[in-house]
Amino acid sequence: MSTERELQHSPRVTEDEDHILAHNVDEEPVEANRRLFDGWLLKLVTVLTIAYSSFHLYTLNITPLETWSFRIVHVAGALLLGFMLYAGTRFATAEEGGARHRWTTWMAAVALLPAFYSLYQAFAFYQTLNNGAMRIAPELETWHYGWPLLAATSLGIILSWFHQRERSRFSVPDLVLMVCSLSVAAYLLVVYNTNIRMSTGTPFSPVGISFAAVAGSALILEMTRRVAGMALVIIGLVFVAYVFVGPYLPGFLGYPGLSVKRFFSQVYTDAGILGPTTAVSSTYIILFIIFAAFLQASKVGDYFVNFAFAAAGRSRGGPAKVAIFASGLMGMINGTSAGNVVSTGSLTIPLMKKVGYKKTSAGAVEAAASTGGQIMPPIMGAGAFIMAEITGIPYTEIAIAAVIPAILYFASVYFMVDFEAAKTGMRGMREDELPKLRRLIKQIYLFIPIIILIVALFQGYSVIRAGTLATVSAAVVSWLSPNKMGIRAILRALDLASVMSIQIIVVCAAAGIIVGVISLTGVGARFSVLLLDVAEASQLLALIFAMFISILLGMGMPTTAAYAVAASVVAPGLVQLGIEPLTAHFFVFYFAVVSAITPPVALASYAAAGISGANAMATSVASFRIGIAAFIVPFMFFYNSALLMDAGWFEIARALVTATFGVYLLSGGVLGWFGQVSASWASRIMLIAAALLMIEGGLWTDLTGVGLALVVFIIQKQRRARLATANPA
């Protein structure tokens, strides 16, 4: 989501007789450009959002819809709700009279005419084909559907950039875009449910498909700009431009070329927008967002955070350790790093500053911990579902493989936090400042929906059936808690799920455009050849090169899109190097995730800096340092597959123990604290070397790492003794 948020429902820190600290952690923050309707408009939007979530539950569990039709409706519904809820520019203030650029309304009213005309023509085409016609006349598609649709779409998008009204008022330019979204979907539903569908990508494809795809792509990119910023839009436009510029480029980037008609007749099919990313968003992602909304409606997020405070708040630097646990737990029900930061950081960052953390460190800890939520099984954000879709590897196998890497990441962040607390002499929180653990343990049943989800997945249930069972169980379990879910609460959860899903659905659709370019132009295969050429000199160099490309492609993008794009460009090359598909995709996935804390474009760090009041770049550098293990562990997948559970139990256990000790040494080396005393540069270098040897996982490397660690321990023990002698007090 956009990092510019107005936290109108931000978590509150309060203390009652039971010292329950977290309230309203589950409340979804209101983005700066989201409209807040009232009256009949609010009722209309609520009905549409509830209907959208209910449609998915019904079609996924009761009456399936034809695949392409289902995905078209899925994307169109997100666009419809998105243009209704999210403005294309800032709102007008009261000082400005509540409205600016009034001419945009009149021009948009004019643009409604071609928009409605194209929608009418889509229904007319349906009647024509229903009456036995084999095709629609090209001149009808061009002049009575295509050009009116493109004119209305272009004008609506441009006008929406200038149309400024009060936050509670609707936008006529966005009404134009809503009608255009319906027109695109209506035409594609008509054409794709006939034999015409087989002609996509050939000279015989109807020209109307290309017009619909151009307009649909523009609408998706505009909606992406509103909810996820410009990064993905720019990358998407660069890839689309490559389709037509590529034939003139030198070297491995050159390719024979595609015509405008051939490319756009395929980009809105399962080769692009309706491909793997939308397949995942229309099934697994939307279902788990509904699950998350049900958990939020029953205030499970409050419980997670309070439980983390009760468990870890007393230790030194307590709020920072709470941030680690709470962000890991919230990461299971929150699909974005930046969103996770806002959910838990509004509570943990002020408390970290209260016990002595600097503003930069407080924001960095929260950013690093929230980013780790994206690799936390069993849900792992949305990237794991896309990985399962792309690789064909069962989701349960991916979730199991993610366990040790997640442990290593959170262990590393924990050690970093603990060492910094020890180094600066920070205190924990007093017992009278914390929730009562005994009371919270009585509500441990609130974890039941997540336990049911995990058990159902490993019992062999489909992801859809397991997610539905978990969602139903969340409503049932709520009746054991003070936050019982009645009909009103269930409807509110369905409403919330639709709003939460808009961003990730349009992001997946936008990523589908990029994936379509990669598959249709073959640029991914040529990149694989480049990786193979680099690997001839050094496999390690090829992996480093792949790391930089994955991070670069992921910068400024939500996790889902970052992984989807990197998986299409980088992963095939790694597989051709001889790396197992699971290892290759985990390698790419990790670096796509940590792009959220990698300078200079680090969305999670910037969101945390906005809460802490620290410099954004300084926060991103600090979060990069805290999350350093995530930049090293993926390389170890290549050298030690036991880290992904691909070995015998003894090898897996040894890999877990030695790698955990390794990240402990790594944390000490990076932070310069080991053996309860600060470390010299020589000791730090030896600690980092020992850490890398331990994480690698071989017997001799483990023994060498232990030996180096013992040397540093002896040095640090002597250093501590000298300091104690010099400062007896």
HUCORPE-V506216 format. One record per run of one state. SS is the DSSP state (H for helix, E for strand, L for the rest). FROM is the first residue (numbers start at 1). TO is the last residue. If there is no record, write none. Layout:
# HUCORPE-V506216
ss=SS from=FROM to=TO
ss=SS from=FROM to=TO
This chain:
# HUCORPE-V506216
ss=L from=1 to=4
ss=E from=5 to=6
ss=L from=7 to=11
ss=E from=12 to=13
ss=L from=14 to=21
ss=E from=22 to=23
ss=L from=24 to=29
ss=E from=30 to=31
ss=L from=32 to=33
ss=E from=34 to=34
ss=L from=35 to=38
ss=H from=39 to=61
ss=L from=62 to=66
ss=H from=67 to=85
ss=E from=86 to=86
ss=L from=87 to=93
ss=H from=94 to=96
ss=L from=97 to=98
ss=E from=99 to=100
ss=L from=101 to=102
ss=H from=103 to=130
ss=L from=131 to=137
ss=H from=138 to=160
ss=L from=161 to=163
ss=E from=164 to=165
ss=L from=166 to=171
ss=H from=172 to=192
ss=L from=193 to=194
ss=H from=195 to=199
ss=L from=200 to=206
ss=H from=207 to=228
ss=L from=229 to=229
ss=H from=230 to=248
ss=L from=249 to=250
ss=H from=251 to=253
ss=L from=254 to=259
ss=H from=260 to=267
ss=L from=268 to=275
ss=H from=276 to=297
ss=L from=298 to=299
ss=H from=300 to=312
ss=L from=313 to=317
ss=H from=318 to=331
ss=L from=332 to=336
ss=H from=337 to=354
ss=L from=355 to=358
ss=H from=359 to=375
ss=L from=376 to=382
ss=H from=383 to=391
ss=L from=392 to=394
ss=H from=395 to=424
ss=L from=425 to=430
ss=H from=431 to=433
ss=L from=434 to=436
ss=H from=437 to=441
ss=L from=442 to=443
ss=H from=444 to=458
ss=L from=459 to=462
ss=H from=463 to=478
ss=L from=479 to=486
ss=H from=487 to=521
ss=L from=522 to=522
ss=H from=523 to=537
ss=L from=538 to=538
ss=H from=539 to=554
ss=L from=555 to=558
ss=H from=559 to=576
ss=L from=577 to=580
ss=H from=581 to=597
ss=L from=598 to=602
ss=H from=603 to=612
ss=L from=613 to=615
ss=H from=616 to=626
ss=L from=627 to=628
ss=H from=629 to=639
ss=L from=640 to=640
ss=H from=641 to=644
ss=L from=645 to=648
ss=H from=649 to=671
ss=L from=672 to=672
ss=E from=673 to=674
ss=L from=675 to=676
ss=E from=677 to=678
ss=L from=679 to=680
ss=H from=681 to=696
ss=L from=697 to=698
ss=H from=699 to=726
ss=L from=727 to=729
